Amino acid sequence: MNNINKALSLTLTALVSTAAIADDKNTNEFSFGGRVEAQGFLTDSFYSDEFTARLHGQGKYQLNDAITAVGKLELESELLTSLSNTSFSDYTRYAYAGVETAYGTLTYGTQDNAVTYLTDFTDMAEVYSGYTNSNIIASDDRAESTLLYSVGKGDFKFNASANFDDNEKGGGVMLAYQLRPDVEVSAGYATTEATEFLSDSSEVYMLGARYIKDGLLLSGLVQKGTLFDDDFNAVDAFASYGFGENTVSLSYNYLSADARENIDINFLAVEYGRYFGGVALYTGYKVALSSDTSAALGKNADEFMLGARYEF
Protein backbone atom coordinates (compact mmCIF):
# COMPACT_ATOMS: atom_id res chain seq x y z
CA MET A 1 0.00 0.00 0.00
CA ASN A 2 2.80 2.41 0.81
CA ASN A 3 4.37 1.78 -2.60
CA ILE A 4 1.04 2.56 -4.27
CA ASN A 5 0.72 5.80 -2.32
CA LYS A 6 4.27 6.77 -3.32
CA ALA A 7 3.49 6.08 -6.96
CA LEU A 8 0.35 8.18 -6.79
CA SER A 9 2.25 11.00 -5.13
CA LEU A 10 5.01 10.96 -7.76
CA THR A 11 2.48 10.94 -10.58
CA LEU A 12 0.63 13.94 -9.18
CA THR A 13 3.88 15.78 -8.51
CA ALA A 14 4.84 15.33 -12.15
CA LEU A 15 1.48 16.67 -13.31
CA VAL A 16 1.71 19.73 -11.06
CA SER A 17 5.32 20.35 -12.07
CA THR A 18 4.35 20.26 -15.74
CA ALA A 19 1.72 22.90 -15.14
CA ALA A 20 4.19 25.07 -13.22
CA ILE A 21 6.78 24.84 -16.00
CA ALA A 22 4.12 26.02 -18.41
CA ASP A 23 3.74 29.08 -16.16
CA ASP A 24 0.11 28.17 -15.53
CA LYS A 25 -0.16 27.54 -11.80
CA ASN A 26 -3.83 28.35 -11.43
CA THR A 27 -6.07 27.17 -14.25
CA ASN A 28 -9.19 25.06 -14.54
CA GLU A 29 -7.03 21.92 -14.59
CA PHE A 30 -4.19 22.54 -12.12
CA SER A 31 -3.61 24.57 -8.97
CA PHE A 32 -0.68 24.95 -6.62
CA GLY A 33 -0.42 26.71 -3.26
CA GLY A 34 0.45 26.49 0.39
CA ARG A 35 0.39 28.10 3.80
CA VAL A 36 2.60 28.89 6.76
CA GLU A 37 1.16 29.13 10.26
CA ALA A 38 2.30 29.85 13.82
CA GLN A 39 0.32 29.14 16.98
CA GLY A 40 1.09 29.75 20.66
CA PHE A 41 -0.71 28.15 23.62
CA LEU A 42 -0.78 29.06 27.30
CA THR A 43 -2.18 26.07 29.18
CA ASP A 44 -2.51 26.61 32.92
CA SER A 45 0.66 28.80 32.88
CA PHE A 46 2.63 26.37 30.65
CA TYR A 47 3.59 27.73 27.22
CA SER A 48 3.92 25.76 23.98
CA ASP A 49 3.95 26.65 20.30
CA GLU A 50 3.54 25.09 16.87
CA PHE A 51 4.91 26.14 13.49
CA THR A 52 3.58 24.44 10.36
CA ALA A 53 4.09 24.75 6.61
CA ARG A 54 2.03 23.12 3.87
CA LEU A 55 2.41 22.77 0.12
CA HIS A 56 -0.27 21.33 -2.11
CA GLY A 57 -0.96 20.65 -5.74
CA GLN A 58 -4.12 19.30 -7.31
CA GLY A 59 -5.34 18.79 -10.81
CA LYS A 60 -7.89 17.44 -13.25
CA TYR A 61 -7.26 16.05 -16.72
CA GLN A 62 -10.09 15.13 -19.06
CA LEU A 63 -9.33 11.72 -20.56
CA ASN A 64 -12.45 11.69 -22.74
CA ASP A 65 -16.03 12.96 -22.72
CA ALA A 66 -16.98 10.55 -19.93
CA ILE A 67 -13.92 10.32 -17.65
CA THR A 68 -11.76 12.96 -15.95
CA ALA A 69 -8.63 12.01 -14.02
CA VAL A 70 -8.22 13.78 -10.65
CA GLY A 71 -5.46 13.91 -8.07
CA LYS A 72 -4.08 15.82 -5.11
CA LEU A 73 -0.87 15.96 -3.12
CA GLU A 74 -0.45 17.95 0.11
CA LEU A 75 2.63 17.82 2.35
CA GLU A 76 3.04 19.32 5.82
CA SER A 77 6.04 20.00 8.06
CA GLU A 78 5.51 20.72 11.76
CA LEU A 79 7.77 22.05 14.52
CA LEU A 80 6.46 21.65 18.08
CA THR A 81 7.95 23.16 21.24
CA SER A 82 6.55 22.26 24.67
CA LEU A 83 8.07 22.20 28.17
CA SER A 84 11.59 22.65 26.74
CA ASN A 85 11.11 19.75 24.34
CA THR A 86 11.25 20.34 20.58
CA SER A 87 10.14 17.91 17.90
CA PHE A 88 10.00 18.10 14.10
CA SER A 89 7.90 15.98 11.78
CA ASP A 90 6.75 15.98 8.19
CA TYR A 91 4.02 13.89 6.68
CA THR A 92 1.60 13.57 3.80
CA ARG A 93 -1.86 15.00 4.44
CA TYR A 94 -3.24 14.09 1.02
CA ALA A 95 -1.93 11.87 -1.78
CA TYR A 96 -4.66 10.41 -3.92
CA ALA A 97 -5.68 9.89 -7.53
CA GLY A 98 -8.79 8.66 -9.26
CA VAL A 99 -11.50 9.33 -11.80
CA GLU A 100 -14.54 11.57 -12.00
CA THR A 101 -17.57 10.54 -14.06
CA ALA A 102 -21.28 11.32 -14.37
CA TYR A 103 -21.84 8.46 -11.91
CA GLY A 104 -19.62 9.87 -9.17
CA THR A 105 -15.97 10.21 -8.18
CA LEU A 106 -13.75 7.29 -7.18
CA THR A 107 -10.32 7.98 -5.63
CA TYR A 108 -7.66 6.00 -3.78
CA GLY A 109 -4.84 7.08 -1.46
CA THR A 110 -4.41 9.22 1.63
CA GLN A 111 -7.60 11.28 1.78
CA ASP A 112 -10.85 12.06 3.58
CA ASN A 113 -13.09 9.35 4.98
CA ALA A 114 -16.74 9.06 3.93
CA VAL A 115 -18.02 10.71 7.13
CA THR A 116 -15.55 13.64 6.98
CA TYR A 117 -18.20 15.61 5.09
CA LEU A 118 -20.48 15.18 8.12
CA THR A 119 -17.91 15.85 10.85
CA ASP A 120 -16.96 19.06 9.02
CA PHE A 121 -20.40 20.43 9.95
CA THR A 122 -19.00 21.28 13.39
CA ASP A 123 -15.24 21.12 12.76
CA MET A 124 -15.11 24.75 11.67
CA ALA A 125 -13.08 26.56 14.34
CA GLU A 126 -9.46 27.54 13.82
CA VAL A 127 -8.40 25.27 16.72
CA TYR A 128 -11.11 24.26 19.19
CA SER A 129 -13.36 21.90 17.22
CA GLY A 130 -13.22 18.43 15.71
CA TYR A 131 -11.89 16.71 18.83
CA THR A 132 -14.50 13.95 19.18
CA ASN A 133 -14.19 11.96 15.94
CA SER A 134 -10.44 11.29 15.86
CA ASN A 135 -10.31 8.13 18.01
CA ILE A 136 -11.73 5.89 15.28
CA ILE A 137 -9.63 5.62 12.12
CA ALA A 138 -12.66 5.38 9.83
CA SER A 139 -14.23 8.55 11.29
CA ASP A 140 -11.03 10.61 11.51
CA ASP A 141 -10.55 13.50 9.11
CA ARG A 142 -8.21 11.52 6.84
CA ALA A 143 -6.79 8.01 6.51
CA GLU A 144 -4.11 6.25 4.47
CA SER A 145 -4.81 3.54 1.87
CA THR A 146 -8.41 4.66 1.56
CA LEU A 147 -10.84 4.08 -1.32
CA LEU A 148 -13.51 6.81 -1.47
CA TYR A 149 -16.61 6.96 -3.65
CA SER A 150 -18.65 10.17 -3.70
CA VAL A 151 -21.74 11.09 -5.70
CA GLY A 152 -24.29 13.90 -5.62
CA LYS A 153 -27.74 13.82 -7.17
CA GLY A 154 -30.02 16.79 -6.73
CA ASP A 155 -30.26 17.59 -3.02
CA PHE A 156 -28.62 14.30 -1.98
CA LYS A 157 -24.94 13.54 -1.43
CA PHE A 158 -23.60 10.05 -0.72
CA ASN A 159 -20.10 8.96 0.33
CA ALA A 160 -18.67 5.48 0.97
CA SER A 161 -15.10 4.67 1.97
CA ALA A 162 -12.96 1.64 2.81
CA ASN A 163 -9.65 1.67 4.73
CA PHE A 164 -7.20 -1.00 3.56
CA ASP A 165 -4.13 -0.30 5.68
CA ASP A 166 -3.04 -3.40 7.65
CA ASN A 167 -3.20 -1.39 10.89
CA GLU A 168 -6.43 0.44 10.09
CA LYS A 169 -8.98 -1.76 8.35
CA GLY A 170 -12.50 -0.40 8.27
CA GLY A 171 -14.83 1.91 6.41
CA GLY A 172 -17.90 4.10 6.51
CA VAL A 173 -20.88 5.59 4.71
CA MET A 174 -22.56 9.01 4.78
CA LEU A 175 -25.80 10.39 3.36
CA ALA A 176 -26.61 14.13 3.35
CA TYR A 177 -29.78 15.92 2.26
CA GLN A 178 -30.26 19.64 1.56
CA LEU A 179 -33.66 20.31 3.14
CA ARG A 180 -33.65 23.90 1.87
CA PRO A 181 -30.97 26.35 0.73
CA ASP A 182 -29.94 27.19 4.31
CA VAL A 183 -30.50 23.82 6.07
CA GLU A 184 -28.69 20.50 5.56
CA VAL A 185 -29.00 17.24 7.52
CA SER A 186 -26.78 14.19 7.41
CA ALA A 187 -26.31 10.69 8.87
CA GLY A 188 -23.24 8.48 8.88
CA TYR A 189 -21.70 5.25 10.09
CA ALA A 190 -18.03 4.25 10.46
CA THR A 191 -16.25 1.21 11.83
CA THR A 192 -12.67 0.06 12.40
CA GLU A 193 -12.02 -3.67 12.70
CA ALA A 194 -9.92 -5.47 15.27
CA THR A 195 -6.53 -6.46 13.77
CA GLU A 196 -3.27 -7.87 15.07
CA PHE A 197 -2.35 -4.28 15.94
CA LEU A 198 -5.79 -3.28 17.33
CA SER A 199 -7.18 -5.89 19.71
CA ASP A 200 -10.65 -4.31 19.88
CA SER A 201 -13.04 -2.98 17.25
CA SER A 202 -14.75 0.42 17.18
CA GLU A 203 -17.85 1.81 15.49
CA VAL A 204 -19.87 5.02 15.52
CA TYR A 205 -23.30 6.19 14.38
CA MET A 206 -23.63 9.92 13.58
CA LEU A 207 -26.40 12.46 13.05
CA GLY A 208 -25.71 16.06 12.11
CA ALA A 209 -27.36 19.26 10.88
CA ARG A 210 -26.28 22.77 9.93
CA TYR A 211 -27.90 26.11 9.19
CA ILE A 212 -26.09 28.77 7.12
CA LYS A 213 -27.49 32.18 6.28
CA ASP A 214 -26.15 35.75 6.02
CA GLY A 215 -22.84 35.05 7.78
CA LEU A 216 -24.46 32.94 10.52
CA LEU A 217 -23.54 29.26 10.94
CA LEU A 218 -25.22 26.95 13.46
CA SER A 219 -24.35 23.25 13.47
CA GLY A 220 -24.57 20.16 15.64
CA LEU A 221 -23.28 16.59 15.61
CA VAL A 222 -24.32 13.65 17.80
CA GLN A 223 -22.30 10.42 17.95
CA LYS A 224 -22.89 7.09 19.68
CA GLY A 225 -21.05 3.79 19.46
CA THR A 226 -18.08 1.89 20.83
CA LEU A 227 -14.43 2.85 21.25
CA PHE A 228 -12.23 -0.25 21.49
CA ASP A 229 -15.35 -2.20 22.62
CA ASP A 230 -16.27 0.39 25.30
CA ASP A 231 -19.53 2.32 24.86
CA PHE A 232 -19.23 6.05 24.20
CA ASN A 233 -21.36 9.05 23.29
CA ALA A 234 -20.35 12.46 21.99
CA VAL A 235 -21.90 15.82 21.18
CA ASP A 236 -20.42 18.70 19.14
CA ALA A 237 -22.03 22.11 18.73
CA PHE A 238 -20.70 25.08 16.80
CA ALA A 239 -21.91 28.61 16.14
CA SER A 240 -20.17 31.43 14.26
CA TYR A 241 -20.99 34.81 12.80
CA GLY A 242 -18.98 36.58 10.14
CA PHE A 243 -19.14 40.33 9.59
CA GLY A 244 -16.80 42.06 7.16
CA GLU A 245 -13.31 40.68 7.69
CA ASN A 246 -14.16 39.36 11.18
CA THR A 247 -15.54 36.09 12.54
CA VAL A 248 -16.51 35.16 16.09
CA SER A 249 -17.31 31.57 17.07
CA LEU A 250 -18.41 29.44 20.00
CA SER A 251 -17.84 25.70 20.16
CA TYR A 252 -18.69 22.87 22.55
CA ASN A 253 -17.05 19.42 22.42
CA TYR A 254 -18.11 16.50 24.62
CA LEU A 255 -17.13 12.83 24.61
CA SER A 256 -17.56 10.26 27.38
CA ALA A 257 -16.38 6.64 27.10
CA ASP A 258 -17.00 3.88 29.63
CA ALA A 259 -13.86 2.78 31.46
CA ARG A 260 -11.70 5.14 29.38
CA GLU A 261 -11.67 8.40 31.31
CA ASN A 262 -8.28 9.28 29.81
CA ILE A 263 -9.98 10.20 26.49
CA ASP A 264 -12.94 12.13 27.92
CA ILE A 265 -13.54 15.54 26.30
CA ASN A 266 -15.65 18.30 27.79
CA PHE A 267 -14.92 21.94 26.97
CA LEU A 268 -16.41 25.21 25.79
CA ALA A 269 -14.35 27.59 23.65
CA VAL A 270 -14.67 31.01 22.07
CA GLU A 271 -12.57 32.31 19.16
CA TYR A 272 -12.16 35.52 17.18
CA GLY A 273 -10.50 35.79 13.79
CA ARG A 274 -9.69 38.60 11.37
CA TYR A 275 -9.15 37.68 7.72
CA PHE A 276 -7.76 39.94 5.00
CA GLY A 277 -6.25 38.80 1.75
CA GLY A 278 -4.27 35.64 2.44
CA VAL A 279 -3.64 36.59 6.08
CA ALA A 280 -5.53 35.31 9.13
CA LEU A 281 -5.01 36.51 12.70
CA TYR A 282 -6.97 34.70 15.41
CA THR A 283 -7.21 34.09 19.14
CA GLY A 284 -9.29 31.94 21.44
CA TYR A 285 -9.89 30.69 24.95
CA LYS A 286 -10.90 27.17 25.96
CA VAL A 287 -12.66 26.50 29.27
CA ALA A 288 -12.20 22.93 30.48
CA LEU A 289 -15.29 21.51 32.15
CA SER A 290 -15.60 18.70 34.70
CA SER A 291 -13.83 15.78 32.99
CA ASP A 292 -11.89 17.30 30.10
CA THR A 293 -8.59 15.66 29.10
CA SER A 294 -8.09 17.38 25.73
CA ALA A 295 -5.11 19.46 26.92
CA ALA A 296 -1.64 17.92 26.83
CA LEU A 297 -1.20 18.64 30.55
CA GLY A 298 -4.06 16.40 31.65
CA LYS A 299 -7.47 17.02 33.20
CA ASN A 300 -9.35 20.29 33.44
CA ALA A 301 -6.73 22.63 31.96
CA ASP A 302 -7.97 25.94 30.55
CA GLU A 303 -6.08 27.28 27.55
CA PHE A 304 -5.42 30.60 25.78
CA MET A 305 -4.39 30.56 22.12
CA LEU A 306 -2.95 33.01 19.56
CA GLY A 307 -2.35 32.24 15.90
CA ALA A 308 -1.36 33.74 12.56
CA ARG A 309 -1.48 32.23 9.06
CA TYR A 310 -0.51 33.25 5.55
CA GLU A 311 -1.89 31.38 2.53
CA PHE A 312 -0.61 31.60 -1.02
PyMOL commands that set and color helices and strands:
alter all, ss='L'
color gray80, all
select helices_A, chain A and resi 2-21+116-119+137-139+261-263
alter helices_A, ss='H'
color red, helices_A
select strands_A, chain A and resi 30-43+46-62+68-82+85-101+104-112+142-153+156-163+170-180+183-192+202-213+216-227+230-243+246-257+265-276+279-288+303-311
alter strands_A, ss='S'
color yellow, strands_A
deselect
rebuild
show_as cartoon
